[in-house]
């Protein structure tokens, strides 16, 4: 049976990378004595898949991983076992059994919702909010990305699904997946530049929280975004 686990990552542990998170959960599952399934071959490993990696220094309350298990004693026992071995900074929020044929966590990702805070900004959020409709009315918002073949310009506007300012935070829902991945800081920097605000030249200017990771139950033209654990059910 495949189980989709939702978890949060925050505090000091936001500074550990994706590979370390993967290693942590491999050890945590062994400590929790969960009957995890292993792959075959000469080097068996736990059958586990994670959704989109979270950037270093970012917090999240919408992380997901899939894990294959051979047997269980119910959802509450599974959650209690896993929670008992997690330190502060990793919180297990939920777990659901996935129906047969459901895409894995990584393949299911279509978008993500972010909250972006600014540590120091000359412009008031009221003034920034007033310019937001004009910013979003543009058909093209170009950002510069570095690649193996040098720099290139990318239009991120089609992938920005929602954008607002609430409680002193920039709230963004944007495409996040294999076809197009928009980084939250790209949206924030583009808005600051549009407003005439100097771009940050130091780390830690943005505080970024991933609120949720979404799958698309609709079409690219008419998306129907749902949480990544929407197909799951109790077990």
CORRATA-V292930 format. One record per backbone hydrogen bond with DSSP energy under -0.5 kcal/mol. CO is the residue of the C=O (numbers start at 0). NH is the residue of the N-H. E is the energy in kcal/mol with one decimal. If there is no record, write none. Layout:
BEGIN
co=CO nh=NH e=E
co=CO nh=NH e=E
END
This chain:
BEGIN
co=0 nh=68 e=-3.1
co=1 nh=97 e=-2.9
co=2 nh=4 e=-0.6
co=2 nh=66 e=-2.4
co=3 nh=95 e=-1.9
co=4 nh=64 e=-2.0
co=5 nh=92 e=-2.6
co=5 nh=93 e=-1.6
co=6 nh=62 e=-2.3
co=7 nh=90 e=-1.9
co=8 nh=59 e=-2.7
co=9 nh=12 e=-1.1
co=10 nh=13 e=-1.7
co=11 nh=14 e=-1.6
co=12 nh=15 e=-1.4
co=13 nh=56 e=-3.0
co=16 nh=20 e=-1.8
co=17 nh=21 e=-2.3
co=18 nh=22 e=-2.3
co=19 nh=23 e=-2.5
co=20 nh=24 e=-2.3
co=21 nh=25 e=-1.9
co=22 nh=26 e=-2.0
co=23 nh=27 e=-3.1
co=24 nh=28 e=-2.5
co=25 nh=29 e=-1.2
co=26 nh=30 e=-2.6
co=27 nh=31 e=-2.5
co=28 nh=33 e=-2.0
co=29 nh=32 e=-1.2
co=33 nh=35 e=-2.4
co=34 nh=69 e=-3.3
co=34 nh=70 e=-0.7
co=36 nh=46 e=-2.3
co=44 nh=38 e=-2.6
co=45 nh=47 e=-1.1
co=46 nh=67 e=-2.3
co=48 nh=65 e=-3.6
co=54 nh=57 e=-2.0
co=58 nh=209 e=-2.6
co=59 nh=8 e=-2.5
co=62 nh=6 e=-2.4
co=63 nh=50 e=-2.2
co=64 nh=4 e=-3.4
co=65 nh=48 e=-2.4
co=66 nh=2 e=-2.8
co=67 nh=36 e=-2.9
co=73 nh=77 e=-2.2
co=74 nh=78 e=-2.7
co=75 nh=79 e=-2.5
co=76 nh=80 e=-2.5
co=77 nh=81 e=-2.1
co=78 nh=82 e=-2.8
co=79 nh=83 e=-1.8
co=80 nh=84 e=-0.5
co=81 nh=84 e=-1.0
co=82 nh=85 e=-1.3
co=86 nh=89 e=-1.8
co=88 nh=9 e=-2.0
co=90 nh=7 e=-2.8
co=90 nh=92 e=-0.6
co=93 nh=5 e=-2.5
co=95 nh=3 e=-3.2
co=96 nh=232 e=-1.9
co=98 nh=101 e=-1.6
co=103 nh=107 e=-1.5
co=104 nh=108 e=-0.8
co=105 nh=108 e=-0.8
co=109 nh=175 e=-2.0
co=110 nh=213 e=-3.3
co=111 nh=173 e=-2.3
co=112 nh=210 e=-2.2
co=112 nh=211 e=-1.1
co=113 nh=171 e=-2.1
co=114 nh=116 e=-0.5
co=114 nh=208 e=-2.5
co=115 nh=169 e=-2.8
co=116 nh=206 e=-2.0
co=123 nh=127 e=-2.1
co=124 nh=128 e=-2.6
co=125 nh=129 e=-1.7
co=126 nh=130 e=-1.1
co=127 nh=131 e=-0.8
co=128 nh=132 e=-0.6
co=130 nh=134 e=-2.1
co=131 nh=135 e=-2.5
co=132 nh=136 e=-1.2
co=133 nh=137 e=-0.5
co=134 nh=137 e=-0.8
co=140 nh=155 e=-2.8
co=142 nh=144 e=-0.5
co=142 nh=153 e=-2.6
co=144 nh=151 e=-2.0
co=146 nh=149 e=-1.7
co=149 nh=146 e=-1.6
co=151 nh=144 e=-2.6
co=153 nh=142 e=-2.4
co=153 nh=155 e=-0.8
co=155 nh=158 e=-1.1
co=155 nh=159 e=-0.5
co=156 nh=159 e=-1.5
co=158 nh=160 e=-0.9
co=158 nh=174 e=-2.3
co=161 nh=172 e=-2.5
co=163 nh=165 e=-0.5
co=163 nh=170 e=-3.3
co=165 nh=168 e=-1.5
co=168 nh=165 e=-2.3
co=168 nh=170 e=-0.6
co=169 nh=115 e=-2.5
co=169 nh=171 e=-0.6
co=170 nh=163 e=-2.3
co=171 nh=113 e=-3.5
co=172 nh=160 e=-2.0
co=172 nh=161 e=-1.8
co=173 nh=111 e=-2.2
co=174 nh=181 e=-2.5
co=179 nh=176 e=-0.8
co=179 nh=181 e=-0.5
co=180 nh=182 e=-0.6
co=182 nh=185 e=-1.1
co=182 nh=186 e=-1.1
co=183 nh=187 e=-2.2
co=184 nh=188 e=-2.7
co=185 nh=189 e=-2.0
co=186 nh=190 e=-2.2
co=187 nh=191 e=-2.4
co=188 nh=192 e=-2.5
co=189 nh=193 e=-2.2
co=190 nh=194 e=-2.0
co=191 nh=196 e=-2.9
co=192 nh=195 e=-1.3
co=201 nh=204 e=-0.9
co=204 nh=118 e=-2.7
co=205 nh=207 e=-0.6
co=206 nh=116 e=-2.9
co=207 nh=58 e=-2.5
co=208 nh=114 e=-2.5
co=208 nh=210 e=-0.8
co=209 nh=60 e=-2.6
co=211 nh=112 e=-2.6
co=212 nh=227 e=-1.6
co=213 nh=109 e=-3.2
co=213 nh=110 e=-1.6
co=214 nh=216 e=-0.7
co=214 nh=225 e=-2.4
co=221 nh=218 e=-1.8
co=223 nh=216 e=-2.8
co=225 nh=214 e=-3.1
co=226 nh=229 e=-2.4
co=228 nh=231 e=-1.4
co=232 nh=96 e=-3.0
END
